[in-house]
Amino acid sequence: MTRPSDLFDLTRLDPALRELVDQSRPWDVLAAMDRHLKALPDEVIVEEGATVHPTAILEGAVTVRAGATIEAHAHVRGPALIEAGATVGHAALVRDGCILAAGAKVGHASEAKRSLLLPGAKAPHFNYVGDAILGIDVNLGAGVKIANLKNDGSTIHVGTVDTHLRKFGAALGDDVHVGCNAVLGPGAVIGARTLIYAGATVRGAIPADHIVKHRAVGEIVERLPGGPPGT
């Protein structure tokens, strides 16, 4: 079974994040994050030097560190920790237990639910990130969705291992890049530096340093003069 230390370079993390991420299995990181967030004060704290737009909504146990940015019409529902240099973009929703590490971004019209974004990880445009861990400098193309719940509601397996969880999205190793409109199914574990083509649907475990290719077959035909649309 892939350990978090196989996905994430722990030497690049500060001590607090390193302790949080250094677990036995990728999905154990989410439980460790839950415990970490319970230590937050049960109130909204915006440190001096943070930038919060007046139209943003912060509620619950939310801590925004100096140097973080919350843009217009964003909604952060705690528990949540927004670290220095992190950004919650315009009209984004961050909810139900999230940590955005330094330089991480949940951008325009994106949603993150119970997820950890390590330094430099970005879900910048129209993304859904559910019950997931995004490694250092991960980038999700526009429209990428990380699904966290199976249609039948059964527990999620990673390979042959039952996580005993109904909700677990994905763990993406450091420097993974995912093309626009790809969908990662529940329980996806993607090794570091792997690339996923736009439009791909991915489940299960993908090794590090691979490419997941997806080539839809298109057709270009001449439009007939005087014919109805589509002919």
N, C-alpha and C positions, 0 to 999 in steps of 0.2 A: 504494500500500500504506500502510495506517495505521501510523504510527510510535508508539512508546510516548509520545512527547511530545504526541501528539494525544489520548491516553487519560488521561494523568496530568499534573497540574499540578506540574511540576518545581520551581516556586518555593516550594511548600509542603513540600518534602522537605529533610532535612538533607544536607550535602555528600556524605556517604558513600552514602546512598540515591540521591541525584540521579545520581551517577556510575554506580551500578549499573543504574538504570532507563533512562538516556539511551542507548539502543541504536538500531540501525537498524530492527529488526522486533520485534514483541511477544515472540515466542518466544526471541529472543536474550537477553532479560532472564534467562531461566532458566539459560542457560550462564554469564552474568556472575555470577549468584548462586552457582553451583557454584564458580567461581574464588574468590569472596569467602569462602566457607565453608571452603575449603582452608587459609586462614590461621588458622583457629581452633586453639587448643591441642588436642592429641589426648587430652583428658581431660575429665571433668566439672568445671566451675567454677561454683560458686554464690556470687555476690558477696554481701557483707554487706548486709543490707537486702532481699534477695529472700526470698520466702515459698515454701517447698517442703514440702508435706504429707509426713509420714513414710511414707505408703503409696505415694507416687509413685515411679516407676522412671525414672531417668535413666541412659543408657548411651551410650558413645562420646564423640565430640567435641561436647559440649553446654555452651554458656555461657548462664547465666541472670543477667541484669543486676539490679542493685539496683532494687527497686521492682516486679519481675515477680512473678507468682504462678503456682504449679503446684499444682493442687488434688488432692484425694484420688483415688487409683487412676489418675491420669494416667500416660501412658507417653511419654517423649520419647527417641527414638533418633536419635543424631547422624549426620551433622553438623547442628546446629541452633543458632540464635541467638535467644534470647528476650529482647527488649529491655525496658527499664524501662516499667512500666505495662501490659505485655502479660500475657495470661492463657491458660493451658492448663487447661481446665475438667475437672470430674469425669469420669473414665473416658474422656478424650479420648486420641487417639493422634496424635503428631506425629513424622514419620519421614523418613529418607532425604533430608535436605537441605532445611530450611525456615528461613525468617526470619520472625519475628513482630515487626513494628515496634511502636513505642510505641502503647499503647492497643488493639492488635489482640487478637482472641480466637478461639481454637478451643475451642468449648464442649462441653457434656455429650454424650458418646458420638459426637463428631465425629472425623473423621480428616483430616489434611492430610499429603500426600506431595509432597515436592519442590515446594514452593509458597512464594510470597512474599506476605505479607499486609502491605500498607502501613498507615500510621498510621490507627487507628480501624476497620480492616476487621474484619468479624465473620462467623464461621461458627459460630453459637452453639448449634445444636441438631440433632443427628442428620444432620450434613452429611458429604459426601465431597468433598474438594478435591484433585484430582490434577493435578500438573504445571501449575499455574495461577498467575496473578498477579491479586490482588484490590486494586483501587485504594483511595485514601483514602476512608474512611467507607462502603465497600461493606457491604451487609447481605444475608445469605442467610437466607431464611425456613426454618423447620423442615423438614427432609427434602430440601432442595435437594442435588442431586448434580451434580458437574462431572466428566463422563466424560473419560478421557484416552487411551483405546485403542479403535480401531475393531474391530468383530467379526471382520473378516477379517485383522487385523494389518497392513494396508497403511499406507503413510505418510499423514500427515494433511495435507490441503490447507486453506488459508484462502482462500476464493474460488478463483481459478485458480492460486494460488501453492502449489507443493509445498514444505512445510517440511522435507522429508527426515527427519522425525521420526516414529517409531512412537508416541511418547507426547507429547502436548501437549493439555492440557485447554482452558483458556480464558484470556483476558485481559479483565478487567472494569474499565472506566474508573472514575474517581472518582465517588462518590455513586450508583452503580448499586444498585438494590434489586430483589431477586428474590423472588417469592412462594413460599409453601410448596409443596414437592414438585415444583417445576419441575426439569427436566433440561436441562443444557447439554451438547450433544454436543461431541466432540473438535474443536478448532479454532475454537470460538466466540470472536469478538472483539466486545465490546459497548461502544459509545460511552458517554462520561460522561453521567450523570444520566438514563440510560434506565431505565424500569421494565418489569419482566417479570411478567406475571400468574401467580398460583398455578396449578400444574399444566401450564404450557406446556412444550413441547419446542422447544429453540432450537438451530440450527446456523448456521454462517456468520457474516457480519459484519452487525451492526446499528448504524446511525448513532447519534450522540449525540442526546439530547433526544427520544427516541421512546418509545412504549409498545407492548410486545408483548402483545396481548390474547389470552386463551384463555377461551372460554365453553363449558363442557360443557353439553349439553342434558339437563336432568333431567326426570323425570316423577313426579308425585304422583298415586296412584290410591287409591280406597277399598278397604280390606281387606274381603273378603267374609265375612259371618258364618259361622262353622263351617268355613271352608275351611282347607286345609292352609297351612303357612307359605309366604309369597311369593305367595299368590293374592289 
